[in-house]
Amino acid sequence: MGLGAKGAIAAGAGTPEVASQAWFEAYLAAFNRADEAVFGSYYTDDIQFFGQAAQVTGRQAVLDFYRKVREHLQERVELLTYVGDPARQHALAVIRTTLTAHRDWPDMPTGPLKAGDRRESVSFVMYDIKDGRFSRVRSARFSPQKGRAA
């Protein structure tokens, strides 16, 4: 996947069309391998991010949040369902998230984790797309977190 100015996803031969499932899967693959340069290029500079564990504004704030998360755990996301807007302005995904702690995180925003703990949840995630990048991400949990004490 080619990267253009400011890390933007560049159009070109072999590059998936914005808001297509292949485009989104490339984003998830970069996220899962912690490739900040690539997954961060999917965000506008002023992205509004409303996640389960953080609500932040700005690409750098999102990247800083995930950097802190990865200090404590591995986060892996798996696409279960994807619907892209034909106008390429919105996308909806159902995502299974698996968190595996590699060190204790007693003050994790969604509840304490100890090294070795594993949590799994399914969420609906809505993406607003502007100029080929995510401008707003909103997440809502669909299933309870497996592995978390009630």
GIGI-V932338 format. One record per residue. N is the residue number from 1. RES is the residue in one small letter. OMEGA is omega in whole degrees, -180 to 180 (NA if undefined). NEAR is the number of other ideal C-beta (glycine too) atoms within 8 Angstrom. D_CENTER is the distance of its C-alpha to the mean C-alpha in Angstrom with 1 decimal. Layout:
# GIGI-V932338
n = <N,N>
res = <RES,RES>
omega = <OMEGA,OMEGA>
near = <NEAR,NEAR>
d_center = <D_CENTER,D_CENTER>
This chain:
# GIGI-V932338
n = <1,2,3,4,5,6,7,8,9,10,11,12,13,14,15,16,17,18,19,20,21,22,23,24,25,26,27,28,29,30,31,32,33,34,35,36,37,38,39,40,41,42,43,44,45,46,47,48,49,50,51,52,53,54,55,56,57,58,59,60,61,62,63,64,65,66,67,68,69,70,71,72,73,74,75,76,77,78,79,80,81,82,83,84,85,86,87,88,89,90,91,92,93,94,95,96,97,98,99,100,101,102,103,104,105,106,107,108,109,110,111,112,113,114,115,116,117,118,119,120,121,122,123,124,125,126,127,128,129,130,131,132,133,134,135,136,137,138,139,140,141,142,143,144,145,146,147,148,149,150>
res = <m,g,l,g,a,k,g,a,i,a,a,g,a,g,t,p,e,v,a,s,q,a,w,f,e,a,y,l,a,a,f,n,r,a,d,e,a,v,f,g,s,y,y,t,d,d,i,q,f,f,g,q,a,a,q,v,t,g,r,q,a,v,l,d,f,y,r,k,v,r,e,h,l,q,e,r,v,e,l,l,t,y,v,g,d,p,a,r,q,h,a,l,a,v,i,r,t,t,l,t,a,h,r,d,w,p,d,m,p,t,g,p,l,k,a,g,d,r,r,e,s,v,s,f,v,m,y,d,i,k,d,g,r,f,s,r,v,r,s,a,r,f,s,p,q,k,g,r,a,a>
omega = <-178,176,-180,-178,178,177,-178,175,-177,176,179,-179,178,178,180,178,179,179,174,179,179,177,-180,178,176,176,-179,179,178,178,-177,178,177,178,-175,-179,-178,-176,177,179,177,-176,170,178,-175,-179,172,-174,180,-178,180,-174,-179,171,-176,178,177,180,-177,179,177,180,177,178,-178,176,178,179,-175,172,-174,-173,172,177,178,179,-180,-180,177,-180,179,174,177,179,178,178,178,179,-178,173,177,179,168,-171,171,179,176,178,177,-176,174,170,-180,175,-175,-178,176,-175,-180,177,-175,175,173,178,-179,178,178,177,178,177,176,-177,168,179,178,-179,169,-175,178,180,175,-180,176,178,176,177,179,-175,176,-179,177,-178,175,178,174,179,179,178,-179,NA>
near = <8,7,10,8,4,5,9,10,14,9,4,6,3,3,10,9,8,9,12,9,8,8,13,14,11,11,11,12,8,11,10,8,6,7,8,9,8,13,10,11,12,10,10,10,6,8,15,8,13,8,9,8,8,7,5,9,7,9,11,6,10,13,10,9,13,11,9,8,10,10,6,12,12,7,10,8,11,9,12,8,7,11,7,12,10,4,5,10,8,11,12,11,13,13,12,10,12,11,12,9,14,7,8,9,10,6,5,10,6,7,6,8,14,7,8,5,10,9,11,11,13,11,12,9,12,11,11,10,14,8,4,8,13,11,10,11,13,7,11,7,10,8,7,6,11,8,7,9,2,2>
d_center = <18.1,20.0,18.9,21.1,21.8,19.4,16.9,16.6,16.1,19.8,21.5,23.9,25.4,22.9,19.9,18.1,18.7,16.1,14.5,16.0,14.5,15.2,13.4,10.2,10.9,11.5,8.1,6.9,10.1,9.6,6.5,8.8,11.7,10.4,11.7,10.9,13.4,11.9,8.1,9.5,12.0,9.9,10.1,13.6,15.5,15.7,12.3,12.5,9.5,10.7,8.7,10.9,11.9,11.9,12.8,13.0,14.1,13.9,11.9,13.8,13.2,9.4,10.2,13.0,11.1,9.0,12.4,14.1,12.1,12.8,16.4,16.7,14.7,12.9,9.6,9.5,7.7,10.3,10.8,13.8,14.5,13.7,15.8,15.8,18.3,21.3,21.5,18.1,17.2,14.9,12.8,12.3,10.6,11.6,9.4,11.1,9.6,12.2,12.9,16.0,17.7,19.7,21.4,22.3,20.2,22.6,21.0,17.4,16.5,16.1,19.3,20.9,20.2,22.8,22.5,22.3,20.8,18.3,16.4,14.9,13.7,12.9,11.2,11.6,8.9,10.8,10.0,13.1,13.9,16.6,18.3,15.8,12.7,10.3,12.6,11.4,8.5,10.2,9.6,12.7,13.7,16.0,17.4,18.6,17.1,19.4,20.9,21.0,24.5,25.5>
